[in-house]
Amino acid sequence: EPERKPNIADLLYEKKIDFIINIPNTSTLEKYVGMLYDEYQIRRKSLELGIPVLSTIELAESFVKTLEWLQKNETSKEPLGSYKDVN
C-alpha cells in the first residue's frame, strides 16, 4: 500500500530492513495480478539496495534450518584447497 507511510519502500531506502522473506499467497486472480506488481517492486528495490530476498517457502525453510544448525554447531574457516581430495 504505497499511500501508507512508512511503507516497505520507505523502510528499504532508510536501511531499516536487512533481509526479506517475501512469499506470495493469494487465491483470486485480481489480487494475484496486484501482488505480482508489488512483489516485483519489492524484489527490484531490494536488489538495487543489496538486500537479500527469499521468495519460496522451501528456500525460507532451508535458510531457517541452516541458521538453527549454525547456532548449535561450531564451524571453522579453511582454505578451499583443504577440502580437495588429494588422492
Summary of the structure (lengths in Angstrom):
residues: 87
radius of gyration: 18.4
end to end distance: 59.1
largest distance: 63.0
contacts: 158
relative contact order: 0.12
helix: 54%
strand: 5%
